[in-house]
Amino acid sequence: MSSGFALPTIEMVAPAVHFPPPPPPLDAQALPHTGMLHLHDAAGHASGHLTDAAGQLTDAAGHAAHQAADAALQVLGSLSGVLLAGRAALLGTRLLAAGAVRAAEEQRCLEQRQRIAATAAEQWEAAAFAAVRVNARRHALLARVARAQALGGPPGPPPHPDVPPPLTPAGARLAGLRGELARAEQALHRAERAQAAWEQRRLAAQCRLDEDHDDDWQLALRESRAHALRRFSAERTADAEAGRLPRPAAGRPAPGPSDVREARRTGARILGELDPYADPEAAGLAAQAVRDAVRRASEDPRRARIHLTEARKFVRDANRQARETREAQERAAAQYDFLVYETPEGAEDLAPAPDAVALLRRTLDEGVPLGPAERELVERRVTERVHALESLYVQQRCADAVAELTRRFGGRAGVGRGAGQEVRLDWTPPDWDPGHWLRATLLDGRLSVATMYRGGPGERTPEQRALDDERCAEARARFTELERITEALGLDVEFTVEHTQGALPGVLGEDALVLDELMGEAEELADTYRDVIPQPVRQRHADGDNRRPG
């Protein structure tokens, strides 16, 4: 017998992959047609998974378009979309901003009709990450406004943010999503600036000196606040966040003020450097240090300089804390949106995470940061859901690969469920019928492929064993074909082949859906792209280990 096993890993998330319905139950009697459901729609789903024939490409065509330069033909699938959102939820905001920068650059390339070197999958990843970033910023901003409204006090209620609804990449085309991203970024930028201006006015109420009638102080403070607001707006662009360098301190310590007026002007410049989202308590400490400096300026310039140095430190620490809090809020929003996602109707539900969702909801509603143990729990729940989605994605791609084998070489293919969570993919090459077929099983992240014969265990005649050996020898070539197809579909699957005697007994089609050969539009579109598909280059290691580092 020739059998092989591999540990499939996702090289790149293909755009047009949708959630599959649950595999058929183990009890064949629970299925119509005694466990066999034939799919005849030529525009139907290649691997037996439901698809809208009017709006979606079949997998063979989707695979070809994935490799082609024209990514605009693709529609982001429900499974691809949520998997990209989950991967984004595990990233920091700076990496998400880098995705937004890439998406904007690719959009400019499209507008200039330049050839795009990136694959469709890379372009979709950048756009999906940018959408997660926009949605997280939007969610965090609305939560901050709600908290400010609940607190009340001067300078009156915060402005109502005029922001568009959340972006929903799944089901969108790339060009349309990019246009939505650009509009949402502009609207969000305006809303964040308006909120920052309101937050600054609230800080200014706490940063007054005891002598509010000082015109020089008021003028210096307004100028510093305007400069800080301009800097805040500039730093909230994706380009600035993706390539952000550590900001310098709020200024080099100057010589001690010679009089009260100079102390006021210096203090105004320091307080004007406050991040608009700075914590009011930290702002109060900085303002108090400036007041102390003004009181000491005339009689003890050295002591006034010490107070101003303290004020600079308070401002520097408050600004760092404000940036970290803003990033933490936006990351919490991205994680919350991912964990409350519900799968489409007809697909298997994802395991809920009520403990992590409650923590993230508290963080957004109350502004309470997560503790170390709470952050660890949230990260664990997000990672668990991402792994579950990756498992579904690998199952879907492997089923697509078996369907593609059928399309290229003929025969019949089916997908079913064995005991537990085992997924079975059966393919009967056209000249193997009726006695033999190949069975691929997926369980706990391991893909195994074996040569099967129809029947139960027992002694085989010499003629049967000879045919078993012939089919096993042919199976080794099929492993190579399966590797090539799965790699083109974005999976890293490299089989370790085992050579033993004979084939395994089994029942073909048990607990399975039968997949018809792809026809019609799917084949025509795949043929259209066949000549422009680059041939994959497999990397090998000199030590004989064929597996690429994952």
C-alpha positions in Angstrom: 0.0 0.0 0.0 1.1 3.6 -0.7 -0.2 6.0 1.9 0.8 9.5 2.7 0.3 12.0 5.5 0.9 15.8 5.7 0.2 18.7 8.1 -1.5 21.3 5.9 -0.7 24.9 6.7 -2.2 28.1 5.2 0.3 30.0 3.1 -2.2 32.7 2.1 -5.9 33.1 2.6 -7.6 32.9 -0.7 -10.4 35.5 -1.1 -13.4 33.5 -2.5 -13.8 30.8 0.2 -17.2 30.5 1.9 -18.4 28.7 5.0 -19.3 25.1 4.3 -22.5 23.5 5.6 -21.8 20.8 8.2 -20.6 17.5 6.7 -23.3 14.8 6.6 -24.0 13.1 9.9 -22.6 9.7 10.6 -26.0 8.1 10.3 -26.6 7.6 6.6 -30.3 7.2 7.2 -30.5 10.8 8.3 -29.7 11.9 4.7 -32.0 12.0 1.7 -31.3 9.6 -1.2 -29.7 7.1 1.3 -26.8 9.4 2.1 -26.1 10.5 -1.5 -27.0 14.0 -2.6 -26.1 14.9 -6.2 -25.2 18.4 -7.2 -26.0 19.1 -10.9 -25.9 22.9 -11.1 -22.9 23.8 -13.2 -22.4 27.0 -11.3 -22.8 25.2 -7.9 -20.1 24.8 -5.3 -17.2 22.5 -6.4 -16.8 20.7 -3.1 -20.5 20.3 -2.2 -20.7 23.5 -0.2 -23.5 25.9 -0.8 -22.9 28.9 -3.1 -25.1 31.6 -4.8 -24.8 30.7 -8.4 -25.4 34.2 -9.5 -22.8 35.9 -7.3 -20.0 33.5 -6.6 -17.2 31.8 -8.6 -16.8 28.1 -8.4 -13.6 26.9 -6.7 -11.7 26.0 -9.9 -12.5 29.3 -11.4 -11.8 31.0 -8.1 -8.4 29.4 -7.9 -7.5 30.6 -11.3 -8.7 34.1 -10.6 -6.7 34.1 -7.4 -3.5 33.6 -9.3 -4.4 36.0 -12.1 -3.6 39.7 -12.0 -7.2 40.9 -12.1 -8.3 40.7 -8.5 -11.5 42.7 -9.3 -13.3 39.6 -10.4 -13.2 38.2 -6.9 -15.9 38.5 -4.2 -14.7 38.0 -0.7 -16.1 34.8 0.8 -17.7 34.6 4.2 -15.0 32.2 5.6 -12.1 34.1 4.0 -13.4 37.3 5.4 -13.9 36.2 9.0 -10.6 34.4 9.0 -8.8 37.5 7.9 -10.6 39.5 10.6 -9.5 37.0 13.2 -5.9 37.2 12.1 -6.2 41.0 12.2 -7.5 40.8 15.7 -4.3 39.1 16.8 -2.2 41.9 15.4 -1.2 45.3 16.8 -2.7 48.5 15.5 0.5 49.5 13.7 0.5 46.3 11.6 -3.2 46.9 10.8 -2.2 50.4 9.7 0.5 48.9 7.5 -2.3 46.9 5.8 -4.2 50.1 5.2 -1.2 51.8 3.6 -0.7 48.8 1.3 -4.4 48.9 0.4 -4.2 52.6 -0.5 -1.1 52.1 -2.6 -2.7 49.3 -4.5 -5.7 51.4 -5.1 -3.5 54.2 -6.5 -1.9 51.6 -8.8 -5.3 50.5 -10.1 -6.2 54.1 -10.7 -3.0 54.6 -12.7 -3.7 51.4 -14.6 -0.3 50.0 -13.6 0.4 46.3 -13.4 0.0 45.0 -9.8 2.7 42.6 -8.7 0.9 41.4 -5.6 -1.4 38.5 -5.9 -5.1 38.9 -5.4 -4.9 37.2 -2.0 -2.3 39.7 -0.8 -4.4 42.6 -2.0 -7.5 41.2 -0.2 -5.5 40.7 3.0 -4.4 44.3 3.0 -8.0 45.5 2.3 -9.5 43.3 4.9 -7.0 44.4 7.6 -7.7 48.0 6.7 -11.4 47.3 7.1 -10.8 45.8 10.6 -8.8 48.8 11.5 -11.5 51.3 10.4 -14.2 49.3 12.2 -12.1 49.2 15.4 -11.4 52.9 15.4 -15.1 53.6 14.8 -16.2 51.3 17.6 -13.6 52.7 20.0 -14.6 56.3 19.1 -18.3 55.7 19.7 -17.5 54.0 23.0 -15.4 57.0 24.1 -18.1 59.5 23.2 -20.7 57.4 25.1 -18.4 57.4 28.2 -17.9 61.2 27.9 -21.7 61.8 27.7 -22.2 59.7 30.8 -19.7 61.7 32.8 -21.1 65.1 31.8 -19.5 68.4 33.0 -17.8 71.1 31.0 -17.5 71.9 28.2 -21.0 70.4 27.5 -21.8 67.2 25.7 -19.3 65.9 23.1 -20.2 66.2 19.4 -22.2 63.4 17.9 -19.7 61.6 15.6 -20.9 61.5 12.0 -19.4 58.1 11.0 -20.7 55.6 8.4 -21.9 52.1 9.5 -19.3 49.3 10.0 -17.7 48.0 6.9 -18.7 44.4 5.9 -16.0 43.1 3.5 -17.6 39.6 3.0 -19.6 39.6 -0.2 -17.9 42.8 -1.5 -15.7 43.2 -4.6 -12.2 44.5 -4.1 -12.7 47.8 -6.0 -15.9 48.5 -4.1 -14.4 47.8 -0.7 -11.5 50.1 -1.4 -13.9 52.9 -2.3 -15.8 52.3 1.0 -12.5 52.3 2.9 -11.5 55.7 1.5 -14.8 57.3 2.3 -14.9 55.7 5.8 -11.3 56.9 6.5 -12.2 60.5 5.6 -15.4 60.5 7.7 -13.6 58.8 10.7 -10.7 61.3 10.5 -13.2 64.2 10.7 -15.1 62.7 13.6 -11.9 61.9 15.5 -10.6 65.5 15.1 -13.9 66.9 16.3 -13.8 64.6 19.4 -10.2 65.5 20.0 -11.0 69.2 19.9 -13.8 68.7 22.5 -11.4 66.6 24.7 -8.9 69.5 24.5 -11.4 72.0 25.7 -12.2 69.7 28.6 -8.5 69.5 29.4 -8.1 73.3 29.1 -10.7 73.8 31.8 -8.4 71.9 34.2 -5.2 73.6 33.1 -6.2 77.2 34.0 -4.0 79.2 36.2 -5.3 80.9 39.3 -5.2 84.2 37.3 -7.3 83.5 34.3 -7.2 87.2 33.1 -3.6 86.8 31.9 -3.9 87.4 28.1 -0.4 86.2 27.3 -1.1 82.9 29.1 -4.4 82.4 27.2 -2.8 83.2 23.8 0.1 80.9 24.4 -2.2 78.1 25.6 -4.5 78.4 22.6 -1.5 78.4 20.2 -0.1 75.3 21.8 -3.4 73.5 21.8 -3.9 74.3 18.1 -0.4 72.9 17.3 -1.2 69.7 19.4 -4.5 69.2 17.6 -2.8 69.5 14.2 -0.2 67.0 15.3 -2.9 64.6 16.6 -4.7 64.7 13.3 -1.6 64.1 11.3 -0.6 61.1 13.5 -3.9 59.4 13.0 -3.3 58.7 9.4 -2.4 55.1 8.5 0.9 56.1 7.0 1.9 57.8 10.3 0.8 54.9 12.4 2.5 52.3 10.3 5.8 54.1 10.3 5.6 55.9 13.6 8.9 56.7 15.3 9.2 57.4 19.0 8.1 61.0 19.6 10.6 63.4 21.1 10.0 64.7 24.6 7.9 67.8 25.0 11.0 70.0 24.6 14.5 70.3 26.0 14.6 71.8 29.5 15.1 75.5 29.3 17.0 77.7 31.7 15.0 78.8 34.7 12.4 81.5 34.0 13.5 85.0 35.0 10.0 86.3 35.8 6.4 85.2 36.2 5.5 86.1 32.6 8.1 83.9 31.2 7.1 81.1 33.5 3.5 81.4 32.3 4.5 81.3 28.6 6.7 78.2 29.2 4.0 76.5 31.2 1.4 77.2 28.5 3.7 75.6 25.8 4.2 72.5 28.0 0.5 72.1 28.8 -0.4 72.7 25.1 1.6 69.5 24.3 -0.9 67.3 26.1 -2.5 64.6 23.9 -6.2 65.5 23.6 -7.1 62.1 25.0 -4.8 62.5 28.0 -6.1 61.3 31.3 -7.6 64.3 33.2 -5.8 63.3 36.4 -2.4 63.3 34.7 -3.3 66.6 33.1 -4.2 68.0 36.5 -0.8 67.0 37.9 0.9 68.8 35.0 -1.2 71.9 35.5 -0.5 71.9 39.2 3.3 71.8 38.5 2.9 74.8 36.2 1.0 76.7 38.9 3.8 75.9 41.4 6.4 77.1 38.9 4.5 80.4 38.4 4.3 81.0 42.1 8.0 80.4 42.6 9.3 82.2 39.5 9.9 85.6 41.0 11.5 84.5 44.3 13.2 81.2 43.4 13.8 80.7 39.6 15.7 77.4 40.3 12.7 75.9 42.1 10.4 77.1 39.2 12.6 75.3 36.7 12.3 72.1 38.8 8.4 72.4 38.7 8.5 73.0 34.9 10.6 69.9 34.5 8.1 68.0 36.5 5.3 69.3 34.3 7.2 68.1 31.2 7.5 64.7 32.7 3.8 64.5 33.6 2.9 65.6 30.0 5.3 63.0 28.5 3.9 60.2 30.6 0.3 61.3 30.0 0.8 61.3 26.3 2.4 57.9 26.3 -0.5 56.5 28.4 -3.0 58.2 26.0 -1.5 56.5 23.0 -1.3 53.1 24.7 -4.9 53.5 25.9 -6.1 54.4 22.4 -4.4 51.5 20.8 -5.7 49.1 23.6 -9.3 50.3 23.0 -9.1 49.8 19.3 -7.6 46.4 19.7 -10.3 45.5 22.2 -12.9 46.7 19.6 -11.4 44.5 16.9 -11.3 41.5 19.2 -14.9 42.1 20.4 -16.2 42.4 16.8 -14.4 39.1 15.9 -15.6 37.1 18.9 -19.3 38.2 18.6 -19.3 37.2 14.9 -22.0 34.6 14.0 -21.6 32.2 11.1 -24.0 32.4 8.2 -27.2 30.4 8.3 -26.6 26.7 7.5 -23.0 26.7 8.6 -21.6 25.2 11.8 -21.6 27.6 14.7 -18.3 28.7 16.2 -17.7 28.1 19.9 -18.9 31.2 21.9 -16.5 33.0 24.2 -18.8 34.8 26.8 -16.0 35.3 29.3 -13.8 37.2 26.9 -16.7 39.1 25.3 -17.8 40.4 28.8 -14.3 41.6 29.5 -14.0 43.4 26.2 -17.5 44.9 26.6 -16.5 46.3 30.0 -13.3 47.8 28.6 -15.2 49.6 25.8 -18.2 50.7 28.0 -16.2 51.8 31.0 -12.8 52.5 29.7 -11.3 50.0 32.2 -8.1 48.5 30.8 -7.6 44.7 30.9 -5.3 43.2 33.5 -2.5 40.8 32.5 -4.6 37.7 33.3 -7.6 39.2 31.4 -5.5 40.0 28.4 -4.2 36.5 28.4 -7.7 35.1 28.5 -8.9 37.3 25.6 -5.9 36.4 23.5 -6.5 32.7 24.2 -10.2 32.9 23.1 -9.3 34.8 20.0 -6.5 32.3 19.1 -8.9 29.4 19.7 -11.5 30.8 17.3 -8.8 31.6 14.7 -7.5 28.0 14.9 -11.1 26.7 14.6 -11.6 28.8 11.5 -8.3 27.7 10.1 -9.3 24.1 10.5 -12.6 24.8 8.6 -10.6 26.6 5.9 -8.2 23.8 5.5 -11.1 21.3 5.2 -12.7 23.5 2.6 -9.5 23.9 0.5 -8.7 20.2 0.7 -12.3 19.4 -0.5 -11.7 21.9 -3.3 -8.5 20.2 -4.2 -10.2 16.8 -4.5 -12.9 18.4 -6.6 -10.2 19.9 -8.8 -8.7 16.4 -9.2 -12.0 15.3 -10.5 -12.3 18.2 -12.8 -8.8 17.6 -14.3 -8.7 13.8 -14.5 -12.4 12.7 -14.3 -13.9 10.2 -11.9 -16.1 10.8 -8.9 -15.5 12.6 -5.6 -17.3 12.9 -2.3 -17.0 14.4 1.1 -18.4 12.9 4.4 -17.8 12.6 8.1 -16.4 9.6 9.9 -16.3 9.1 13.7 -15.8 12.2 15.8 -14.5 15.2 13.8 -12.9 13.1 11.1 -13.7 14.4 7.6 -13.4 12.0 4.6 -12.7 13.0 1.1 -13.1 10.1 -1.4 -11.9 10.2 -5.1 -12.3 7.4 -7.6 -10.1 8.0 -10.6 -11.9 7.1 -13.9 -10.0 3.8 -14.5 -10.2 2.6 -10.8 -13.9 1.8 -10.7 -15.4 -0.3 -9.3 -13.0 -1.8 -6.9 -10.6 1.0 -5.7 -10.4 4.6 -4.8 -8.3 7.1 -2.8 -9.5 8.3 0.6 -8.1 11.5 2.3 -9.0 12.0 5.9 -8.6 15.1 7.9 -8.4 14.9 11.7 -6.7 17.1 14.3 -4.8 19.0 11.6 -3.4 15.9 9.9 -4.2 15.0 6.3 -3.8 11.3 5.5 -4.3 9.7 2.1 -4.6 5.9 1.5 -5.5 3.5 -1.3 -8.8 1.8 -0.5 -10.6 -1.3 -1.9 -14.3 -2.1 -1.8 -15.1 -4.7 0.8 -14.3 -5.9 4.3 -11.0 -7.2 5.8 -10.0 -10.7 4.9 -7.8 -12.7 2.6 -7.3 -11.3 -0.9 -6.6 -13.5 -3.9 -3.3 -13.2 -5.7 -5.1 -11.3 -8.6 -6.7 -8.9 -6.1 -3.4 -8.3 -4.3 -1.7 -7.6 -7.7 -4.4 -5.1 -8.6 -4.0 -3.5 -5.1 -0.3 -3.1 -5.7 -0.9 -1.6 -9.1 -3.3 1.0 -7.6 -0.9 1.8 -4.8 1.9 2.5 -7.3 -0.4 4.8 -9.2 -1.4 6.5 -6.0 2.1 7.9 -5.6 1.6 10.0 -8.7 -1.7 11.2 -7.4 0.0 12.5 -4.3 2.2 14.8 -6.4 -0.9 16.1 -8.3 -2.7 16.8 -5.0 0.4 18.6 -3.7 0.4 20.9 -6.7 -3.3 21.6 -6.5 -3.3 22.4 -2.8 -0.3 24.7 -3.2 -2.1 26.6 -6.0 -5.0 26.9 -3.6 -2.8 28.5 -1.0 -2.0 25.5 1.3 1.4 24.0 2.1 0.8 20.3 1.8 3.9 18.0 1.4 3.3 14.3 1.8 5.5 11.9 3.6 4.9 8.7 1.6 4.8 5.3 3.4 5.2 2.0 1.5 3.5 -1.1 3.0 1.7 -4.1 1.5 -1.8 -4.0 0.0 -4.7 -1.5 0.2 -7.2 -0.8 3.0 -10.8 -2.2 3.0 -13.7 0.2 3.2 -17.1 1.3 1.8 -17.0 3.9 -0.9 -19.4 6.8 -0.3 -20.3 6.0 3.3 -21.8 9.0 4.9 -20.8 11.2 2.0 -22.1 13.8 -0.4 -21.1 13.0 -4.0 -19.6 15.9 -6.0 -20.2 16.0 -9.8 -17.4 17.1 -12.2 -17.3 20.8 -12.6 -18.9 21.9 -15.9 -20.1 25.0 -17.9 -19.1 28.4 -16.7 -16.6 27.2 -14.2 -14.5 25.3 -16.8 -14.7 28.1 -19.3 -13.5 30.7 -16.8 -10.7 28.5 -15.6 -9.6 27.9 -19.2 -9.6 31.6 -19.7 -7.0 32.1 -16.9 -5.0 29.0 -17.5 -2.4 30.7 -19.7 -1.7 33.5 -17.2 -1.4 31.4 -14.1 2.2 31.5 -12.9 3.7 28.0 -12.1 4.3 27.6 -8.4 7.9 27.3 -7.3 8.5 24.7 -4.5 11.4 25.4 -2.2 13.5 22.4 -1.1 16.0 22.2 1.7 19.5 20.9 1.2 19.2 18.6 4.2 16.4 16.7 2.5 13.6 18.1 4.5 11.0 19.2 2.0 8.8 21.1 4.5 9.0 24.8 4.4 9.3 26.5 7.7 5.9 27.5 9.0 
